[in-house]
Amino acid sequence: MIRRLRVNSAVSDADADALKTIPSVVKDLPREAVLVREGDRPTNCIVMMRGFSYRSKVNEQGKRQILSFHPAGDMPDLHGLLLDRMDHDLTTLSSATVAFIEHRHINRLIEDRPQLARALWRETVVDASIFREWIVNLGTREAAARLAHLLAELRTRLAAVGLTADDEFAFPITQNELAEALGISSVHVNRVIQSFRAEGLIELTRDTVRLKDLEKLLELGGFNELYLHQKNRNG
């Protein structure tokens, strides 16, 4: 969490120490564990310590749309500090270690440490920027470009917190989940993945992906990392 905050903001050692001592309940959870349901009244914020989670909504016909992916370091429900009820679901994408921090502890930090409050606020602003880019990705790009953009985004976000090696990183996302995130069918996702493999763009295993031709993927996806607003990248 501290490493993640320092990607986007200046976090002093004193503020980092305060974060390290904040009370939390840490749980090891399996894949597809529900962290927050739509309609819940949140009392905790979640920190992803290991693994991935995802936001989603289900429409009236029961069709699910994945709205975002969240790796280790993210606080995907930070906005719950100010919302009475959650308007989406939050679920683990893989087996994960998750810390639950009561809102009262975070609110106390915000009151006592204004620079830390600013860093947390900035996280929600960057989160909104990522949402805007996802809308553009779904609304204006072809299927192959959508997947290329998503891969480039995850690589950039994970590299910033030291979770990639030679453009290889954890990728516990099934083809059905990719379809729900990219707004295409799982059959179409499979076709795009096979074409990427044939062109030597990626090497994909069950839980990891390696970007073999990053430059071409960036070009194909029209990826510009400006929307991530990363000030202090480690990768």
JOZI-V570393 format. One record per pair of residues at least 4 apart in sequence whose C-alpha atoms are under 8 Angstrom apart, sorted by the first residue. I is the first residue (numbers start at 1). J is the second residue. If there is no record, write none. Layout:
i:I j:J
i:I j:J
//
This chain:
i:1 j:5
i:1 j:47
i:1 j:48
i:1 j:49
i:1 j:72
i:1 j:73
i:1 j:74
i:1 j:75
i:2 j:6
i:2 j:11
i:2 j:16
i:2 j:19
i:2 j:73
i:3 j:7
i:3 j:73
i:3 j:161
i:4 j:8
i:4 j:73
i:4 j:74
i:4 j:160
i:4 j:161
i:5 j:9
i:5 j:10
i:5 j:11
i:5 j:119
i:5 j:120
i:5 j:123
i:6 j:10
i:6 j:11
i:6 j:232
i:7 j:160
i:7 j:161
i:7 j:230
i:7 j:231
i:7 j:232
i:7 j:233
i:7 j:234
i:8 j:119
i:8 j:122
i:8 j:123
i:8 j:229
i:8 j:230
i:8 j:231
i:8 j:232
i:9 j:119
i:9 j:122
i:9 j:231
i:9 j:232
i:10 j:115
i:10 j:119
i:11 j:15
i:11 j:16
i:11 j:115
i:11 j:116
i:11 j:119
i:12 j:16
i:13 j:17
i:14 j:18
i:15 j:19
i:15 j:113
i:15 j:116
i:16 j:20
i:17 j:21
i:18 j:22
i:18 j:109
i:22 j:101
i:22 j:105
i:23 j:101
i:23 j:102
i:23 j:105
i:24 j:99
i:24 j:100
i:24 j:101
i:24 j:102
i:25 j:99
i:25 j:100
i:25 j:101
i:26 j:97
i:26 j:98
i:26 j:99
i:26 j:100
i:27 j:97
i:27 j:98
i:27 j:99
i:28 j:95
i:28 j:96
i:28 j:97
i:28 j:98
i:29 j:33
i:29 j:92
i:29 j:95
i:29 j:96
i:29 j:97
i:29 j:98
i:30 j:92
i:30 j:94
i:30 j:95
i:30 j:96
i:31 j:92
i:31 j:93
i:31 j:94
i:31 j:95
i:31 j:96
i:32 j:91
i:32 j:92
i:32 j:93
i:32 j:94
i:33 j:91
i:33 j:92
i:34 j:89
i:34 j:90
i:34 j:91
i:34 j:92
i:35 j:89
i:35 j:90
i:35 j:91
i:35 j:92
i:36 j:40
i:36 j:42
i:36 j:86
i:36 j:88
i:36 j:89
i:36 j:90
i:36 j:91
i:37 j:86
i:37 j:88
i:37 j:89
i:37 j:90
i:38 j:57
i:38 j:85
i:38 j:86
i:38 j:87
i:38 j:88
i:38 j:89
i:39 j:85
i:39 j:86
i:39 j:87
i:39 j:88
i:40 j:85
i:40 j:86
i:41 j:84
i:41 j:85
i:41 j:86
i:42 j:80
i:42 j:81
i:42 j:83
i:42 j:84
i:42 j:85
i:42 j:86
i:43 j:81
i:43 j:102
i:43 j:103
i:44 j:80
i:44 j:100
i:44 j:101
i:44 j:102
i:44 j:103
i:45 j:75
i:45 j:77
i:45 j:78
i:45 j:80
i:45 j:81
i:45 j:100
i:45 j:101
i:45 j:102
i:45 j:103
i:46 j:75
i:46 j:76
i:46 j:77
i:46 j:78
i:46 j:98
i:46 j:99
i:46 j:100
i:46 j:101
i:47 j:72
i:47 j:73
i:47 j:74
i:47 j:75
i:47 j:76
i:47 j:98
i:47 j:99
i:47 j:100
i:47 j:101
i:48 j:52
i:48 j:53
i:48 j:70
i:48 j:71
i:48 j:72
i:48 j:73
i:48 j:74
i:48 j:75
i:48 j:96
i:48 j:97
i:48 j:98
i:48 j:99
i:49 j:72
i:49 j:73
i:49 j:96
i:49 j:97
i:49 j:98
i:49 j:99
i:50 j:71
i:50 j:72
i:50 j:73
i:50 j:96
i:50 j:97
i:50 j:98
i:51 j:71
i:51 j:72
i:51 j:92
i:51 j:93
i:51 j:94
i:51 j:95
i:51 j:96
i:51 j:97
i:52 j:69
i:52 j:70
i:52 j:71
i:52 j:72
i:52 j:92
i:52 j:93
i:52 j:94
i:52 j:95
i:52 j:96
i:52 j:172
i:53 j:69
i:53 j:70
i:53 j:71
i:53 j:90
i:53 j:91
i:53 j:92
i:53 j:93
i:53 j:94
i:54 j:66
i:54 j:67
i:54 j:68
i:54 j:69
i:54 j:70
i:54 j:90
i:54 j:91
i:54 j:92
i:54 j:93
i:55 j:66
i:55 j:67
i:55 j:68
i:55 j:69
i:55 j:76
i:55 j:88
i:55 j:89
i:55 j:90
i:55 j:91
i:56 j:64
i:56 j:65
i:56 j:66
i:56 j:67
i:56 j:68
i:56 j:88
i:56 j:89
i:56 j:90
i:57 j:64
i:57 j:65
i:57 j:66
i:57 j:67
i:57 j:88
i:57 j:89
i:58 j:62
i:58 j:63
i:58 j:64
i:58 j:65
i:59 j:63
i:59 j:64
i:64 j:180
i:65 j:180
i:65 j:181
i:65 j:183
i:66 j:177
i:66 j:180
i:66 j:181
i:67 j:131
i:67 j:134
i:67 j:181
i:68 j:131
i:68 j:181
i:70 j:74
i:70 j:76
i:71 j:158
i:73 j:161
i:78 j:120
i:78 j:124
i:79 j:83
i:79 j:124
i:80 j:84
i:80 j:85
i:80 j:86
i:81 j:103
i:92 j:96
i:93 j:172
i:93 j:173
i:94 j:172
i:101 j:105
i:101 j:106
i:102 j:106
i:103 j:107
i:104 j:108
i:105 j:109
i:106 j:110
i:107 j:111
i:108 j:112
i:109 j:113
i:109 j:116
i:109 j:117
i:110 j:114
i:110 j:116
i:110 j:117
i:111 j:117
i:113 j:117
i:114 j:118
i:115 j:119
i:116 j:120
i:117 j:121
i:118 j:122
i:119 j:123
i:120 j:124
i:121 j:125
i:122 j:126
i:123 j:127
i:124 j:128
i:125 j:129
i:126 j:130
i:126 j:227
i:126 j:228
i:126 j:229
i:127 j:131
i:128 j:132
i:129 j:133
i:129 j:227
i:129 j:228
i:130 j:134
i:130 j:227
i:130 j:228
i:131 j:135
i:132 j:136
i:133 j:137
i:133 j:227
i:134 j:138
i:135 j:139
i:136 j:140
i:136 j:141
i:137 j:141
i:137 j:146
i:137 j:149
i:138 j:146
i:138 j:182
i:138 j:183
i:141 j:145
i:141 j:146
i:141 j:221
i:142 j:146
i:143 j:147
i:143 j:182
i:143 j:184
i:143 j:188
i:143 j:189
i:143 j:192
i:144 j:148
i:144 j:192
i:144 j:220
i:144 j:221
i:145 j:149
i:145 j:220
i:145 j:221
i:145 j:222
i:146 j:150
i:146 j:182
i:146 j:221
i:147 j:151
i:147 j:182
i:147 j:192
i:147 j:221
i:148 j:152
i:148 j:217
i:148 j:218
i:148 j:220
i:148 j:221
i:149 j:153
i:149 j:217
i:149 j:218
i:149 j:220
i:149 j:221
i:149 j:222
i:149 j:223
i:150 j:154
i:151 j:155
i:152 j:156
i:152 j:214
i:152 j:217
i:152 j:218
i:152 j:221
i:152 j:223
i:153 j:157
i:153 j:223
i:153 j:225
i:154 j:158
i:155 j:159
i:155 j:164
i:155 j:167
i:155 j:168
i:155 j:169
i:156 j:160
i:156 j:225
i:156 j:235
i:157 j:161
i:157 j:228
i:158 j:162
i:158 j:163
i:158 j:164
i:158 j:169
i:159 j:163
i:159 j:164
i:159 j:233
i:159 j:234
i:159 j:235
i:160 j:230
i:160 j:232
i:160 j:233
i:160 j:234
i:160 j:235
i:161 j:233
i:161 j:234
i:161 j:235
i:162 j:234
i:162 j:235
i:163 j:169
i:164 j:168
i:164 j:169
i:164 j:170
i:164 j:235
i:165 j:169
i:166 j:210
i:167 j:210
i:167 j:211
i:167 j:212
i:167 j:214
i:168 j:208
i:168 j:209
i:168 j:210
i:168 j:211
i:169 j:208
i:169 j:209
i:169 j:210
i:170 j:207
i:170 j:208
i:170 j:209
i:171 j:206
i:171 j:207
i:171 j:208
i:171 j:209
i:172 j:206
i:172 j:207
i:172 j:208
i:173 j:177
i:173 j:178
i:173 j:207
i:174 j:178
i:175 j:179
i:175 j:186
i:175 j:189
i:175 j:190
i:176 j:180
i:176 j:185
i:176 j:186
i:177 j:181
i:178 j:182
i:178 j:186
i:178 j:189
i:179 j:183
i:179 j:184
i:179 j:185
i:179 j:186
i:179 j:188
i:179 j:189
i:180 j:184
i:180 j:185
i:184 j:188
i:184 j:189
i:185 j:189
i:186 j:190
i:187 j:191
i:188 j:192
i:189 j:193
i:190 j:194
i:191 j:195
i:192 j:196
i:193 j:197
i:194 j:198
i:195 j:199
i:196 j:200
i:196 j:201
i:196 j:202
i:197 j:201
i:197 j:202
i:197 j:203
i:197 j:204
i:200 j:212
i:200 j:213
i:201 j:211
i:201 j:212
i:201 j:213
i:201 j:214
i:201 j:216
i:201 j:217
i:202 j:209
i:202 j:210
i:202 j:211
i:202 j:212
i:202 j:213
i:203 j:209
i:203 j:210
i:203 j:211
i:203 j:212
i:204 j:208
i:204 j:209
i:204 j:210
i:205 j:209
i:213 j:217
i:214 j:218
i:215 j:219
i:216 j:220
i:217 j:221
i:218 j:222
i:218 j:223
i:218 j:224
i:219 j:223
i:225 j:229
i:226 j:230
//
